[in-house]
């Protein structure tokens, strides 16, 4: 007789529960202001892993255990759909790692610029990527700095712990680069990559130059409290004030080696504004969730928001259709990453005639990230799909195929 499925319980509260309980009222109250992307995100999260999207029945070849698995929405803003996407991305990225220290650099927009970015997401988020990458590659190429062509991966985050709009870029960069003539690897100092103050000034200048170009091209929109910025004089005065303040760029401690780089990327690349695990309680009046207060050394506190305010803050972080929130730059840019990484490895191998003390080891089997096929929870056997259900449970012909993780 087939054994019933035993699964770990889902979180007590999910984003989907908030949207099921309060989403319709939110749509109704904001009918004139809620965009197509936000509506689609809400619908996808509510439908994810429910009968609405259909699914399949799977059975174990060995012990006969059966279970029904409903399809995932695969929306990049859904808290339940990031695990498989993250694992696949990391499995592809492990081949890109070099046996050198890696540095973590963060670029943050000041609040007045972030407000413009919220009303022009696609344009200003793209400018943020370009200005951060150009600032790093330009400063690193300076012979008085590193004097090398660098590369790295950049990830966009748009939130703070309280779900407010806080756009910033996380960059993970190898500690060194290719010499200008392309004949050797130039290593950075062990615990220092680039000076932060000149990097921040260069980032500010490059960002504002691109922002002015976008304004002159007539591609920016301003409304609400920012409507006055449509006037060129007001816009110029606004940017002049931004030139007088310091923009926040900071570098964290270097990673210990490839394993730590992959672990970091696994936490950051496919993160969304808030995970289900942070939700504490839900009722008719409030949604409560945990947040870390970094001003108190990461102390965990509880924040309560009205349901409509919680949904509003969650939807602040939806991205425009087709916008890529993970990008590569420098010698890791997509069009020549494979060739230039091979060249980097050749130079590094040539220089390392013997292991250097304190140098991170090459990527080994312990660092590998694999997308594994889930096994039977009872005997470890292979689970195979024996029947598929379309949405609303209209049934198709039985079909057998190896199980593909869509419900983790």
Buried (B, 14 or more C-beta within 10 A) or exposed (E): EEBEBEEEEEBEBBBBBBBBBBBEEBBEEBEEEBEEBBBBBBBBBBBBBBBBBBBBBBBBEBBBBBBEBBBBBBBBBBBBBBBBBBBBBBBEBBEBBBBBBBBBBBBBBBEBBBBBBBBBBBBBBBBBBBBBBBBBBBBBBEEEBBEBBBBBBBBBBBBBBBBBBBBBBBBBBBBBBBBEEEEBBBBBEEEEBBEEEBBBBBBBBBBBEBBEEBBEEEEBEBEEEBEEBEEEEBBEEBBEEBEEEEBBBEBEEBBBBBBBBBBBBBEBBBBBBBBBEBBBEBEEEBBBBBBEEEEEEEEEEEBEBEBBBBBBBBBBBBBEEEBEBBBBBBBBBEEEBEEBBEBBBEBBEEEEEEEEEEBBEBBEEEBEBEBEEBBBBBEEBBBBBBBBBEBEEEEEEEEEEEBBBBBB
